[in-house]
């Protein structure tokens, strides 16, 4: 993968970031902040009142692998702390459950069809698009991003960027720092935290900041560090209740997807060969135990490093005026329905964890079941910073939800669209759909034409497709009409319109 250094005109560097520090991080030159005369040069007293933002996003971390969400398979005390001291969003969803598309949507607050990143095979992200970091930077925020970028083009809107090359390595990663490649020794999760905290250490303390820390973990193939490599050796991880799902009532795509624990995991995922003589059920269990333990082990390292970030903020008296978020780019199947990976509109893939603390506005220990999506992140951050949402952004600020005052007219449903087919490794059919608090309608439109409808109240594990059952026909027609409305609202004309 090739990255072109963005050679834009350099504004006068802020005194906080010396050439010596730039050299220490392997930069070609000092960071550039807003030029004199811009919003960055308002009075320091005003600047200090605007909240800092620390946005931590892991890769493929399912909500049901976080103890704050009731996980039965692991503990995440530092991530939990964010929710305990703030709010947990129970119904945060991805609009396209795939790494790069989700990231583009978060940055732009535009659906995949408009931001240009619908699949992993699309051209590089158009980094001239308006993004929330650009708006924060223009308003005087110091902006930095560290970790997985995965959008093929250089980050823009950041004073400091230090990103992994492509997917990145767990051990001894190569990173690009403001255009310069460097090969680092060490474990990726520890290194990313180190670089993120160095950015905070050297910032201009008279100005607010945005720090985006994007973890590689727990993306496959999972490679734990030495500290956590054997933490689950003597532990039997409980199976999910749908591990042996036979897809009886579901559409063809559920039966044909290449994401099965038994059959589609590679040697690099489990790192050993199964014993002979196992039954199909026993073999599936063997593969599940092998992969899930490594998955949870790399999450344990993420949780430790979230603790380091929180400790830093506390030590430097930044906790009260800093919004801290922990999320993931989408969900992940943890053996649910016999699968790993994501992509489908089923709950385990669709749902994103979202924990946020900001004691000035968010009540500790609060929860919300209001529907929000990754489309809404950017408007919310801009709202807290006092920046009007641009008209081209399609999301809405959920700041009132975080304040415990969900508006009566708050969005009652969400629209989803997955585009990546054919994809030789996973082969999940193209589909779109709508989900509200109780029901979910899915239309697979290529290479098949099939529908699914789930009553999430009666069937939370989505085992029974009731699309053909008479008692649901009125509701199905209502949701089909709503699906058309949402496709028109979000200007998505890709796929059939029936």
Secondary structure, 3 states (H helix, E strand, C coil): CCCCCCCCCCCCCCCCCCHHHHHHCCCCCCCCCCCCCCHHHCCHHHHHHCCEEEEEEECCCCHHHCHHHCCCCCCCHHHHHHHHCCEEECCEECCCCCHHHHHHHHHHCCCHHHHCCCCCCCCCCCCCCCCHHHHHHHCCCEEEEEECCCCCCCCCCCCEEEEECCCCCCECCEEEECCEEEECCCEHHHHHHHHHHHHHHCCCCCCCEEEEEECCCCCCCCCCCCCCCCCCCCCCCCCCCCCCCCCCCCCHHHHHCCCEHHHHCCHHHHCCCCCCCCCHHHHHHHHHHHHHHHHHHHHHHHHHHHHHHHHHHHHCCCCCCEEEEEEECCCCCCCHHHECCCCCCCHHHHECCEEEECCCCCCCCEEECCCEEHHHHHHHHHHHCCCCCCCCCCCCCCHHHHCCCCCCCCCCEEEEEECCCCCCCCCCCEEEEEEECCEEEEEEEECCCEEEEEECCCCCCCCCCCCCCHHHHHHHHHHHHHHHHHHHHCCCCCCCCC
